[in-house]
Structures are given as C-alpha cells and as structure tokens.
Amino acid sequence: MSGKTILRQDVKRIYKELLYLGRDYPRGFDYFRPRLHKAFASQASITDEEQIRKGIERAEFVKKEIEAMYAFPTPSLP
C-alpha cells in the first residue's frame, strides 16, 4: 500500500474512534457530531503527508483528552 492510502485509513480510523467516543459526550451526540465533522472537513484539502500526520497526532491527543474526561468526570455544580 502507498503512504497516502495508509494515511487515509488512519484518518478514517481516528474519525470513527472519535465519533464512537462522542456518543457519551456531556453535551450530547447531536452537539458533538457536527463539530467533529466540521473539524475534519476543514482539513480535507490538505495533501502534504507531513501535515496529515500532524493532524492525526492532534486527533489522537483530542481522543486521549476525551477519554480522560470520561475517566475523571467533574462533579456537577448545584
């Protein structure tokens, strides 16, 4: 497989993982999904492989932050 094919698969994988995590997002999936889609769509024109890799790394960071938010929820305010 070529490098671009592998990167494309990685982008699709992280998008699906984030979408899955969004099911339990505190503000709801209807809030999460359009914002995730907009974030990925805004980067769709990038063709430089290094920039795509940086975007994947950023998405992985966001994924870890969301997982941490779920693992250590903040108490609700009265």
N, CA, C and O atoms as a Maestro MAE file, in Angstrom:
{
 s_m_m2io_version
 :::
 2.0.0
}

f_m_ct {
 s_m_title
 :::
 protein
 m_atom[312] {
  # First column is atom index #
  i_m_mmod_type
  r_m_x_coord
  r_m_y_coord
  r_m_z_coord
  i_m_residue_number
  s_m_chain_name
  s_m_pdb_residue_name
  s_m_pdb_atom_name
  i_m_atomic_number
  :::
  1 25 0.830 -1.184 0.000 1 A "MET " " N  " 7
  2 3 0.000 0.000 0.000 1 A "MET " " CA " 6
  3 2 0.873 1.245 0.000 1 A "MET " " C  " 6
  4 15 1.966 1.262 0.567 1 A "MET " " O  " 8
  5 25 0.372 2.271 -0.640 2 A "SER " " N  " 7
  6 3 1.128 3.517 -0.676 2 A "SER " " CA " 6
  7 2 0.945 4.283 0.633 2 A "SER " " C  " 6
  8 15 0.046 3.991 1.421 2 A "SER " " O  " 8
  9 25 1.803 5.252 0.843 3 A "GLY " " N  " 7
  10 3 1.743 6.048 2.066 3 A "GLY " " CA " 6
  11 2 0.437 6.808 2.205 3 A "GLY " " C  " 6
  12 15 -0.107 6.930 3.303 3 A "GLY " " O  " 8
  13 25 -0.069 7.324 1.079 4 A "LYS " " N  " 7
  14 3 -1.324 8.083 1.132 4 A "LYS " " CA " 6
  15 2 -2.497 7.190 1.490 4 A "LYS " " C  " 6
  16 15 -3.416 7.621 2.186 4 A "LYS " " O  " 8
  17 25 -2.475 5.945 1.019 5 A "THR " " N  " 7
  18 3 -3.557 5.010 1.343 5 A "THR " " CA " 6
  19 2 -3.562 4.708 2.834 5 A "THR " " C  " 6
  20 15 -4.620 4.654 3.461 5 A "THR " " O  " 8
  21 25 -2.381 4.511 3.394 6 A "ILE " " N  " 7
  22 3 -2.274 4.228 4.826 6 A "ILE " " CA " 6
  23 2 -2.734 5.436 5.637 6 A "ILE " " C  " 6
  24 15 -3.455 5.287 6.624 6 A "ILE " " O  " 8
  25 25 -2.315 6.641 5.220 7 A "LEU " " N  " 7
  26 3 -2.748 7.843 5.928 7 A "LEU " " CA " 6
  27 2 -4.261 8.009 5.857 7 A "LEU " " C  " 6
  28 15 -4.897 8.391 6.839 7 A "LEU " " O  " 8
  29 25 -4.829 7.722 4.699 8 A "ARG " " N  " 7
  30 3 -6.285 7.828 4.545 8 A "ARG " " CA " 6
  31 2 -6.990 6.878 5.510 8 A "ARG " " C  " 6
  32 15 -7.982 7.246 6.140 8 A "ARG " " O  " 8
  33 25 -6.475 5.660 5.623 9 A "GLN " " N  " 7
  34 3 -7.058 4.690 6.552 9 A "GLN " " CA " 6
  35 2 -6.923 5.172 7.996 9 A "GLN " " C  " 6
  36 15 -7.838 4.997 8.801 9 A "GLN " " O  " 8
  37 25 -5.784 5.778 8.321 10 A "ASP " " N  " 7
  38 3 -5.574 6.292 9.677 10 A "ASP " " CA " 6
  39 2 -6.551 7.424 9.997 10 A "ASP " " C  " 6
  40 15 -7.089 7.494 11.102 10 A "ASP " " O  " 8
  41 25 -6.775 8.302 9.030 11 A "VAL " " N  " 7
  42 3 -7.716 9.405 9.230 11 A "VAL " " CA " 6
  43 2 -9.123 8.857 9.445 11 A "VAL " " C  " 6
  44 15 -9.834 9.310 10.342 11 A "VAL " " O  " 8
  45 25 -9.527 7.891 8.636 12 A "LYS " " N  " 7
  46 3 -10.861 7.301 8.789 12 A "LYS " " CA " 6
  47 2 -10.991 6.585 10.131 12 A "LYS " " C  " 6
  48 15 -12.040 6.645 10.774 12 A "LYS " " O  " 8
  49 25 -9.924 5.909 10.550 13 A "ARG " " N  " 7
  50 3 -9.942 5.189 11.822 13 A "ARG " " CA " 6
  51 2 -10.126 6.144 12.995 13 A "ARG " " C  " 6
  52 15 -10.973 5.913 13.858 13 A "ARG " " O  " 8
  53 25 -9.339 7.214 13.032 14 A "ILE " " N  " 7
  54 3 -9.429 8.138 14.165 14 A "ILE " " CA " 6
  55 2 -10.762 8.880 14.143 14 A "ILE " " C  " 6
  56 15 -11.310 9.188 15.202 14 A "ILE " " O  " 8
  57 25 -11.287 9.171 12.969 15 A "TYR " " N  " 7
  58 3 -12.608 9.812 12.876 15 A "TYR " " CA " 6
  59 2 -13.671 8.903 13.489 15 A "TYR " " C  " 6
  60 15 -14.514 9.353 14.265 15 A "TYR " " O  " 8
  61 25 -13.621 7.628 13.133 16 A "LYS " " N  " 7
  62 3 -14.607 6.678 13.667 16 A "LYS " " CA " 6
  63 2 -14.452 6.507 15.177 16 A "LYS " " C  " 6
  64 15 -15.446 6.390 15.894 16 A "LYS " " O  " 8
  65 25 -13.211 6.493 15.660 17 A "GLU " " N  " 7
  66 3 -12.979 6.365 17.099 17 A "GLU " " CA " 6
  67 2 -13.527 7.579 17.849 17 A "GLU " " C  " 6
  68 15 -14.157 7.437 18.897 17 A "GLU " " O  " 8
  69 25 -13.282 8.766 17.309 18 A "LEU " " N  " 7
  70 3 -13.803 9.972 17.947 18 A "LEU " " CA " 6
  71 2 -15.326 10.007 17.892 18 A "LEU " " C  " 6
  72 15 -15.978 10.413 18.854 18 A "LEU " " O  " 8
  73 25 -15.884 9.583 16.776 19 A "LEU " " N  " 7
  74 3 -17.339 9.534 16.641 19 A "LEU " " CA " 6
  75 2 -17.934 8.592 17.679 19 A "LEU " " C  " 6
  76 15 -18.968 8.891 18.276 19 A "LEU " " O  " 8
  77 25 -17.283 7.459 17.892 20 A "TYR " " N  " 7
  78 3 -17.736 6.490 18.892 20 A "TYR " " CA " 6
  79 2 -17.683 7.102 20.296 20 A "TYR " " C  " 6
  80 15 -18.616 6.944 21.083 20 A "TYR " " O  " 8
  81 25 -16.588 7.797 20.601 21 A "LEU " " N  " 7
  82 3 -16.458 8.433 21.912 21 A "LEU " " CA " 6
  83 2 -17.502 9.530 22.110 21 A "LEU " " C  " 6
  84 15 -17.919 9.802 23.236 21 A "LEU " " O  " 8
  85 25 -17.915 10.146 21.030 22 A "GLY " " N  " 7
  86 3 -18.882 11.236 21.106 22 A "GLY " " CA " 6
  87 2 -20.264 10.809 21.551 22 A "GLY " " C  " 6
  88 15 -21.078 11.656 21.917 22 A "GLY " " O  " 8
  89 25 -20.546 9.531 21.530 23 A "ARG " " N  " 7
  90 3 -21.865 9.047 21.959 23 A "ARG " " CA " 6
  91 2 -22.172 9.454 23.391 23 A "ARG " " C  " 6
  92 15 -23.324 9.727 23.729 23 A "ARG " " O  " 8
  93 25 -21.150 9.495 24.229 24 A "ASP " " N  " 7
  94 3 -21.333 9.802 25.645 24 A "ASP " " CA " 6
  95 2 -20.890 11.219 26.006 24 A "ASP " " C  " 6
  96 15 -20.723 11.534 27.184 24 A "ASP " " O  " 8
  97 25 -20.702 12.063 25.011 25 A "TYR " " N  " 7
  98 3 -20.247 13.430 25.262 25 A "TYR " " CA " 6
  99 2 -21.270 14.160 26.133 25 A "TYR " " C  " 6
  100 15 -22.473 14.042 25.896 25 A "TYR " " O  " 8
  101 25 -20.812 14.913 27.139 26 A "PRO " " N  " 7
  102 3 -21.745 15.547 28.079 26 A "PRO " " CA " 6
  103 2 -22.814 16.427 27.427 26 A "PRO " " C  " 6
  104 15 -23.946 16.469 27.909 26 A "PRO " " O  " 8
  105 25 -22.483 17.119 26.357 27 A "ARG " " N  " 7
  106 3 -23.473 17.982 25.708 27 A "ARG " " CA " 6
  107 2 -24.300 17.236 24.672 27 A "ARG " " C  " 6
  108 15 -25.162 17.822 24.017 27 A "ARG " " O  " 8
  109 25 -24.037 15.949 24.527 28 A "GLY " " N  " 7
  110 3 -24.837 15.117 23.638 28 A "GLY " " CA " 6
  111 2 -24.188 14.874 22.282 28 A "GLY " " C  " 6
  112 15 -23.359 15.654 21.812 28 A "GLY " " O  " 8
  113 25 -24.590 13.773 21.676 29 A "PHE " " N  " 7
  114 3 -24.050 13.381 20.373 29 A "PHE " " CA " 6
  115 2 -24.458 14.372 19.287 29 A "PHE " " C  " 6
  116 15 -23.697 14.623 18.352 29 A "PHE " " O  " 8
  117 25 -25.666 14.937 19.414 30 A "ASP " " N  " 7
  118 3 -26.132 15.906 18.420 30 A "ASP " " CA " 6
  119 2 -25.298 17.183 18.440 30 A "ASP " " C  " 6
  120 15 -25.257 17.904 17.443 30 A "ASP " " O  " 8
  121 25 -24.648 17.469 19.532 31 A "TYR " " N  " 7
  122 3 -23.724 18.595 19.628 31 A "TYR " " CA " 6
  123 2 -22.343 18.201 19.097 31 A "TYR " " C  " 6
  124 15 -21.693 18.976 18.395 31 A "TYR " " O  " 8
  125 25 -21.908 16.997 19.438 32 A "PHE " " N  " 7
  126 3 -20.553 16.533 19.145 32 A "PHE " " CA " 6
  127 2 -20.328 16.248 17.655 32 A "PHE " " C  " 6
  128 15 -19.339 16.699 17.076 32 A "PHE " " O  " 8
  129 25 -21.242 15.506 17.045 33 A "ARG " " N  " 7
  130 3 -21.037 15.023 15.682 33 A "ARG " " CA " 6
  131 2 -20.822 16.136 14.651 33 A "ARG " " C  " 6
  132 15 -19.858 16.060 13.889 33 A "ARG " " O  " 8
  133 25 -21.681 17.171 14.591 34 A "PRO " " N  " 7
  134 3 -21.444 18.209 13.579 34 A "PRO " " CA " 6
  135 2 -20.116 18.937 13.768 34 A "PRO " " C  " 6
  136 15 -19.489 19.347 12.792 34 A "PRO " " O  " 8
  137 25 -19.694 19.096 15.002 35 A "ARG " " N  " 7
  138 3 -18.422 19.775 15.252 35 A "ARG " " CA " 6
  139 2 -17.240 18.906 14.837 35 A "ARG " " C  " 6
  140 15 -16.250 19.402 14.299 35 A "ARG " " O  " 8
  141 25 -17.353 17.618 15.090 36 A "LEU " " N  " 7
  142 3 -16.308 16.699 14.642 36 A "LEU " " CA " 6
  143 2 -16.232 16.700 13.118 36 A "LEU " " C  " 6
  144 15 -15.148 16.777 12.540 36 A "LEU " " O  " 8
  145 25 -17.384 16.613 12.481 37 A "HIS " " N  " 7
  146 3 -17.428 16.606 11.019 37 A "HIS " " CA " 6
  147 2 -16.823 17.901 10.462 37 A "HIS " " C  " 6
  148 15 -16.037 17.863 9.516 37 A "HIS " " O  " 8
  149 25 -17.188 19.028 11.043 38 A "LYS " " N  " 7
  150 3 -16.668 20.316 10.581 38 A "LYS " " CA " 6
  151 2 -15.151 20.387 10.744 38 A "LYS " " C  " 6
  152 15 -14.451 20.896 9.869 38 A "LYS " " O  " 8
  153 25 -14.647 19.874 11.867 39 A "ALA " " N  " 7
  154 3 -13.204 19.893 12.117 39 A "ALA " " CA " 6
  155 2 -12.452 19.071 11.074 39 A "ALA " " C  " 6
  156 15 -11.407 19.496 10.581 39 A "ALA " " O  " 8
  157 25 -12.978 17.902 10.741 40 A "PHE " " N  " 7
  158 3 -12.316 17.061 9.743 40 A "PHE " " CA " 6
  159 2 -12.505 17.627 8.337 40 A "PHE " " C  " 6
  160 15 -11.571 17.613 7.535 40 A "PHE " " O  " 8
  161 25 -13.692 18.120 8.035 41 A "ALA " " N  " 7
  162 3 -13.968 18.660 6.699 41 A "ALA " " CA " 6
  163 2 -13.105 19.882 6.408 41 A "ALA " " C  " 6
  164 15 -12.712 20.103 5.262 41 A "ALA " " O  " 8
  165 25 -12.807 20.672 7.427 42 A "SER " " N  " 7
  166 3 -11.993 21.869 7.220 42 A "SER " " CA " 6
  167 2 -10.557 21.519 6.836 42 A "SER " " C  " 6
  168 15 -9.837 22.362 6.300 42 A "SER " " O  " 8
  169 25 -10.140 20.293 7.103 43 A "GLN " " N  " 7
  170 3 -8.778 19.856 6.797 43 A "GLN " " CA " 6
  171 2 -8.717 18.942 5.575 43 A "GLN " " C  " 6
  172 15 -7.653 18.417 5.249 43 A "GLN " " O  " 8
  173 25 -9.839 18.748 4.901 44 A "ALA " " N  " 7
  174 3 -9.922 17.785 3.800 44 A "ALA " " CA " 6
  175 2 -9.035 18.142 2.612 44 A "ALA " " C  " 6
  176 15 -8.652 17.258 1.846 44 A "ALA " " O  " 8
  177 25 -8.705 19.407 2.448 45 A "SER " " N  " 7
  178 3 -7.914 19.814 1.284 45 A "SER " " CA " 6
  179 2 -6.407 19.630 1.486 45 A "SER " " C  " 6
  180 15 -5.635 19.854 0.554 45 A "SER " " O  " 8
  181 25 -5.989 19.236 2.654 46 A "ILE " " N  " 7
  182 3 -4.553 19.059 2.928 46 A "ILE " " CA " 6
  183 2 -4.043 17.835 2.169 46 A "ILE " " C  " 6
  184 15 -4.629 16.756 2.243 46 A "ILE " " O  " 8
  185 25 -2.947 18.019 1.441 47 A "THR " " N  " 7
  186 3 -2.374 16.913 0.668 47 A "THR " " CA " 6
  187 2 -0.957 16.557 1.116 47 A "THR " " C  " 6
  188 15 -0.457 15.478 0.795 47 A "THR " " O  " 8
  189 25 -0.311 17.456 1.853 48 A "ASP " " N  " 7
  190 3 1.042 17.202 2.331 48 A "ASP " " CA " 6
  191 2 1.008 16.110 3.406 48 A "ASP " " C  " 6
  192 15 0.309 16.241 4.410 48 A "ASP " " O  " 8
  193 25 1.764 15.041 3.186 49 A "GLU " " N  " 7
  194 3 1.737 13.895 4.099 49 A "GLU " " CA " 6
  195 2 2.152 14.274 5.517 49 A "GLU " " C  " 6
  196 15 1.593 13.755 6.482 49 A "GLU " " O  " 8
  197 25 3.116 15.162 5.653 50 A "GLU " " N  " 7
  198 3 3.565 15.577 6.985 50 A "GLU " " CA " 6
  199 2 2.457 16.331 7.716 50 A "GLU " " C  " 6
  200 15 2.255 16.126 8.913 50 A "GLU " " O  " 8
  201 25 1.754 17.185 7.019 51 A "GLN " " N  " 7
  202 3 0.635 17.916 7.630 51 A "GLN " " CA " 6
  203 2 -0.496 16.964 8.025 51 A "GLN " " C  " 6
  204 15 -1.148 17.161 9.051 51 A "GLN " " O  " 8
  205 25 -0.724 15.942 7.216 52 A "ILE " " N  " 7
  206 3 -1.753 14.945 7.540 52 A "ILE " " CA " 6
  207 2 -1.350 14.186 8.802 52 A "ILE " " C  " 6
  208 15 -2.183 13.942 9.675 52 A "ILE " " O  " 8
  209 25 -0.083 13.817 8.898 53 A "ARG " " N  " 7
  210 3 0.406 13.121 10.100 53 A "ARG " " CA " 6
  211 2 0.226 13.989 11.349 53 A "ARG " " C  " 6
  212 15 -0.173 13.493 12.402 53 A "ARG " " O  " 8
  213 25 0.522 15.282 11.228 54 A "LYS " " N  " 7
  214 3 0.341 16.194 12.361 54 A "LYS " " CA " 6
  215 2 -1.131 16.275 12.755 54 A "LYS " " C  " 6
  216 15 -1.458 16.340 13.940 54 A "LYS " " O  " 8
  217 25 -2.008 16.269 11.770 55 A "GLY " " N  " 7
  218 3 -3.443 16.285 12.053 55 A "GLY " " CA " 6
  219 2 -3.889 15.021 12.767 55 A "GLY " " C  " 6
  220 15 -4.720 15.075 13.674 55 A "GLY " " O  " 8
  221 25 -3.339 13.888 12.360 56 A "ILE " " N  " 7
  222 3 -3.664 12.614 13.018 56 A "ILE " " CA " 6
  223 2 -3.169 12.639 14.462 56 A "ILE " " C  " 6
  224 15 -3.873 12.191 15.367 56 A "ILE " " O  " 8
  225 25 -1.964 13.161 14.679 57 A "GLU " " N  " 7
  226 3 -1.427 13.274 16.043 57 A "GLU " " CA " 6
  227 2 -2.317 14.170 16.902 57 A "GLU " " C  " 6
  228 15 -2.567 13.866 18.069 57 A "GLU " " O  " 8
  229 25 -2.794 15.271 16.327 58 A "ARG " " N  " 7
  230 3 -3.678 16.179 17.062 58 A "ARG " " CA " 6
  231 2 -4.987 15.480 17.410 58 A "ARG " " C  " 6
  232 15 -5.509 15.644 18.513 58 A "ARG " " O  " 8
  233 25 -5.517 14.698 16.467 59 A "ALA " " N  " 7
  234 3 -6.761 13.955 16.714 59 A "ALA " " CA " 6
  235 2 -6.551 12.898 17.799 59 A "ALA " " C  " 6
  236 15 -7.440 12.674 18.621 59 A "ALA " " O  " 8
  237 25 -5.390 12.250 17.808 60 A "GLU " " N  " 7
  238 3 -5.087 11.272 18.855 60 A "GLU " " CA " 6
  239 2 -5.034 11.957 20.224 60 A "GLU " " C  " 6
  240 15 -5.493 11.398 21.220 60 A "GLU " " O  " 8
  241 25 -4.475 13.161 20.267 61 A "PHE " " N  " 7
  242 3 -4.424 13.921 21.517 61 A "PHE " " CA " 6
  243 2 -5.837 14.244 22.001 61 A "PHE " " C  " 6
  244 15 -6.142 14.085 23.183 61 A "PHE " " O  " 8
  245 25 -6.693 14.694 21.094 62 A "VAL " " N  " 7
  246 3 -8.081 15.006 21.445 62 A "VAL " " CA " 6
  247 2 -8.779 13.753 21.961 62 A "VAL " " C  " 6
  248 15 -9.539 13.812 22.928 62 A "VAL " " O  " 8
  249 25 -8.519 12.626 21.316 63 A "LYS " " N  " 7
  250 3 -9.117 11.360 21.755 63 A "LYS " " CA " 6
  251 2 -8.714 11.049 23.197 63 A "LYS " " C  " 6
  252 15 -9.554 10.668 24.012 63 A "LYS " " O  " 8
  253 25 -7.428 11.213 23.510 64 A "LYS " " N  " 7
  254 3 -6.953 10.946 24.870 64 A "LYS " " CA " 6
  255 2 -7.578 11.912 25.875 64 A "LYS " " C  " 6
  256 15 -7.893 11.519 26.998 64 A "LYS " " O  " 8
  257 25 -7.756 13.159 25.482 65 A "GLU " " N  " 7
  258 3 -8.385 14.138 26.363 65 A "GLU " " CA " 6
  259 2 -9.839 13.770 26.648 65 A "GLU " " C  " 6
  260 15 -10.303 13.899 27.781 65 A "GLU " " O  " 8
  261 25 -10.550 13.319 25.635 66 A "ILE " " N  " 7
  262 3 -11.947 12.913 25.825 66 A "ILE " " CA " 6
  263 2 -12.013 11.689 26.728 66 A "ILE " " C  " 6
  264 15 -12.856 11.616 27.622 66 A "ILE " " O  " 8
  265 25 -11.119 10.723 26.495 67 A "GLU " " N  " 7
  266 3 -11.085 9.534 27.350 67 A "GLU " " CA " 6
  267 2 -10.789 9.915 28.800 67 A "GLU " " C  " 6
  268 15 -11.377 9.350 29.722 67 A "GLU " " O  " 8
  269 25 -9.884 10.867 29.002 68 A "ALA " " N  " 7
  270 3 -9.564 11.313 30.358 68 A "ALA " " CA " 6
  271 2 -10.766 12.007 30.993 68 A "ALA " " C  " 6
  272 15 -11.025 11.851 32.186 68 A "ALA " " O  " 8
  273 25 -11.489 12.765 30.194 69 A "MET " " N  " 7
  274 3 -12.677 13.441 30.705 69 A "MET " " CA " 6
  275 2 -13.709 12.418 31.182 69 A "MET " " C  " 6
  276 15 -14.371 12.626 32.199 69 A "MET " " O  " 8
  277 25 -13.841 11.321 30.451 70 A "TYR " " N  " 7
  278 3 -14.788 10.280 30.844 70 A "TYR " " CA " 6
  279 2 -14.294 9.517 32.076 70 A "TYR " " C  " 6
  280 15 -15.097 9.094 32.908 70 A "TYR " " O  " 8
  281 25 -12.985 9.342 32.193 71 A "ALA " " N  " 7
  282 3 -12.423 8.585 33.310 71 A "ALA " " CA " 6
  283 2 -12.495 9.364 34.623 71 A "ALA " " C  " 6
  284 15 -12.671 8.779 35.692 71 A "ALA " " O  " 8
  285 25 -12.358 10.686 34.533 72 A "PHE " " N  " 7
  286 3 -12.363 11.537 35.721 72 A "PHE " " CA " 6
  287 2 -13.385 12.651 35.557 72 A "PHE " " C  " 6
  288 15 -13.014 13.809 35.364 72 A "PHE " " O  " 8
  289 25 -14.659 12.318 35.632 73 A "PRO " " N  " 7
  290 3 -15.680 13.360 35.422 73 A "PRO " " CA " 6
  291 2 -15.650 14.398 36.540 73 A "PRO " " C  " 6
  292 15 -15.367 14.086 37.697 73 A "PRO " " O  " 8
  293 25 -15.943 15.615 36.170 74 A "THR " " N  " 7
  294 3 -16.016 16.672 37.176 74 A "THR " " CA " 6
  295 2 -17.381 16.619 37.844 74 A "THR " " C  " 6
  296 15 -18.379 16.288 37.202 74 A "THR " " O  " 8
  297 25 -17.427 16.941 39.116 75 A "PRO " " N  " 7
  298 3 -18.731 16.920 39.787 75 A "PRO " " CA " 6
  299 2 -19.633 18.008 39.222 75 A "PRO " " C  " 6
  300 15 -19.166 19.088 38.860 75 A "PRO " " O  " 8
  301 25 -20.909 17.720 39.149 76 A "SER " " N  " 7
  302 3 -21.834 18.722 38.628 76 A "SER " " CA " 6
  303 2 -22.062 19.811 39.666 76 A "SER " " C  " 6
  304 15 -22.087 19.567 40.872 76 A "SER " " O  " 8
  305 25 -22.223 20.993 39.156 77 A "LEU " " N  " 7
  306 3 -22.447 22.136 40.036 77 A "LEU " " CA " 6
  307 2 -23.920 22.208 40.430 77 A "LEU " " C  " 6
  308 15 -24.793 21.833 39.647 77 A "LEU " " O  " 8
  309 25 -24.196 22.686 41.638 78 A "PRO " " N  " 7
  310 3 -25.605 22.770 42.066 78 A "PRO " " CA " 6
  311 2 -26.367 23.849 41.342 78 A "PRO " " C  " 6
  312 15 -27.556 24.039 41.593 78 A "PRO " " O  " 8
  :::
 }
 m_bond[311] {
  # First column is bond index #
  i_m_from
  i_m_to
  i_m_order
  :::
  1 1 2 1
  2 2 3 1
  3 3 4 2
  4 3 5 1
  5 5 6 1
  6 6 7 1
  7 7 8 2
  8 7 9 1
  9 9 10 1
  10 10 11 1
  11 11 12 2
  12 11 13 1
  13 13 14 1
  14 14 15 1
  15 15 16 2
  16 15 17 1
  17 17 18 1
  18 18 19 1
  19 19 20 2
  20 19 21 1
  21 21 22 1
  22 22 23 1
  23 23 24 2
  24 23 25 1
  25 25 26 1
  26 26 27 1
  27 27 28 2
  28 27 29 1
  29 29 30 1
  30 30 31 1
  31 31 32 2
  32 31 33 1
  33 33 34 1
  34 34 35 1
  35 35 36 2
  36 35 37 1
  37 37 38 1
  38 38 39 1
  39 39 40 2
  40 39 41 1
  41 41 42 1
  42 42 43 1
  43 43 44 2
  44 43 45 1
  45 45 46 1
  46 46 47 1
  47 47 48 2
  48 47 49 1
  49 49 50 1
  50 50 51 1
  51 51 52 2
  52 51 53 1
  53 53 54 1
  54 54 55 1
  55 55 56 2
  56 55 57 1
  57 57 58 1
  58 58 59 1
  59 59 60 2
  60 59 61 1
  61 61 62 1
  62 62 63 1
  63 63 64 2
  64 63 65 1
  65 65 66 1
  66 66 67 1
  67 67 68 2
  68 67 69 1
  69 69 70 1
  70 70 71 1
  71 71 72 2
  72 71 73 1
  73 73 74 1
  74 74 75 1
  75 75 76 2
  76 75 77 1
  77 77 78 1
  78 78 79 1
  79 79 80 2
  80 79 81 1
  81 81 82 1
  82 82 83 1
  83 83 84 2
  84 83 85 1
  85 85 86 1
  86 86 87 1
  87 87 88 2
  88 87 89 1
  89 89 90 1
  90 90 91 1
  91 91 92 2
  92 91 93 1
  93 93 94 1
  94 94 95 1
  95 95 96 2
  96 95 97 1
  97 97 98 1
  98 98 99 1
  99 99 100 2
  100 99 101 1
  101 101 102 1
  102 102 103 1
  103 103 104 2
  104 103 105 1
  105 105 106 1
  106 106 107 1
  107 107 108 2
  108 107 109 1
  109 109 110 1
  110 110 111 1
  111 111 112 2
  112 111 113 1
  113 113 114 1
  114 114 115 1
  115 115 116 2
  116 115 117 1
  117 117 118 1
  118 118 119 1
  119 119 120 2
  120 119 121 1
  121 121 122 1
  122 122 123 1
  123 123 124 2
  124 123 125 1
  125 125 126 1
  126 126 127 1
  127 127 128 2
  128 127 129 1
  129 129 130 1
  130 130 131 1
  131 131 132 2
  132 131 133 1
  133 133 134 1
  134 134 135 1
  135 135 136 2
  136 135 137 1
  137 137 138 1
  138 138 139 1
  139 139 140 2
  140 139 141 1
  141 141 142 1
  142 142 143 1
  143 143 144 2
  144 143 145 1
  145 145 146 1
  146 146 147 1
  147 147 148 2
  148 147 149 1
  149 149 150 1
  150 150 151 1
  151 151 152 2
  152 151 153 1
  153 153 154 1
  154 154 155 1
  155 155 156 2
  156 155 157 1
  157 157 158 1
  158 158 159 1
  159 159 160 2
  160 159 161 1
  161 161 162 1
  162 162 163 1
  163 163 164 2
  164 163 165 1
  165 165 166 1
  166 166 167 1
  167 167 168 2
  168 167 169 1
  169 169 170 1
  170 170 171 1
  171 171 172 2
  172 171 173 1
  173 173 174 1
  174 174 175 1
  175 175 176 2
  176 175 177 1
  177 177 178 1
  178 178 179 1
  179 179 180 2
  180 179 181 1
  181 181 182 1
  182 182 183 1
  183 183 184 2
  184 183 185 1
  185 185 186 1
  186 186 187 1
  187 187 188 2
  188 187 189 1
  189 189 190 1
  190 190 191 1
  191 191 192 2
  192 191 193 1
  193 193 194 1
  194 194 195 1
  195 195 196 2
  196 195 197 1
  197 197 198 1
  198 198 199 1
  199 199 200 2
  200 199 201 1
  201 201 202 1
  202 202 203 1
  203 203 204 2
  204 203 205 1
  205 205 206 1
  206 206 207 1
  207 207 208 2
  208 207 209 1
  209 209 210 1
  210 210 211 1
  211 211 212 2
  212 211 213 1
  213 213 214 1
  214 214 215 1
  215 215 216 2
  216 215 217 1
  217 217 218 1
  218 218 219 1
  219 219 220 2
  220 219 221 1
  221 221 222 1
  222 222 223 1
  223 223 224 2
  224 223 225 1
  225 225 226 1
  226 226 227 1
  227 227 228 2
  228 227 229 1
  229 229 230 1
  230 230 231 1
  231 231 232 2
  232 231 233 1
  233 233 234 1
  234 234 235 1
  235 235 236 2
  236 235 237 1
  237 237 238 1
  238 238 239 1
  239 239 240 2
  240 239 241 1
  241 241 242 1
  242 242 243 1
  243 243 244 2
  244 243 245 1
  245 245 246 1
  246 246 247 1
  247 247 248 2
  248 247 249 1
  249 249 250 1
  250 250 251 1
  251 251 252 2
  252 251 253 1
  253 253 254 1
  254 254 255 1
  255 255 256 2
  256 255 257 1
  257 257 258 1
  258 258 259 1
  259 259 260 2
  260 259 261 1
  261 261 262 1
  262 262 263 1
  263 263 264 2
  264 263 265 1
  265 265 266 1
  266 266 267 1
  267 267 268 2
  268 267 269 1
  269 269 270 1
  270 270 271 1
  271 271 272 2
  272 271 273 1
  273 273 274 1
  274 274 275 1
  275 275 276 2
  276 275 277 1
  277 277 278 1
  278 278 279 1
  279 279 280 2
  280 279 281 1
  281 281 282 1
  282 282 283 1
  283 283 284 2
  284 283 285 1
  285 285 286 1
  286 286 287 1
  287 287 288 2
  288 287 289 1
  289 289 290 1
  290 290 291 1
  291 291 292 2
  292 291 293 1
  293 293 294 1
  294 294 295 1
  295 295 296 2
  296 295 297 1
  297 297 298 1
  298 298 299 1
  299 299 300 2
  300 299 301 1
  301 301 302 1
  302 302 303 1
  303 303 304 2
  304 303 305 1
  305 305 306 1
  306 306 307 1
  307 307 308 2
  308 307 309 1
  309 309 310 1
  310 310 311 1
  311 311 312 2
  :::
 }
}
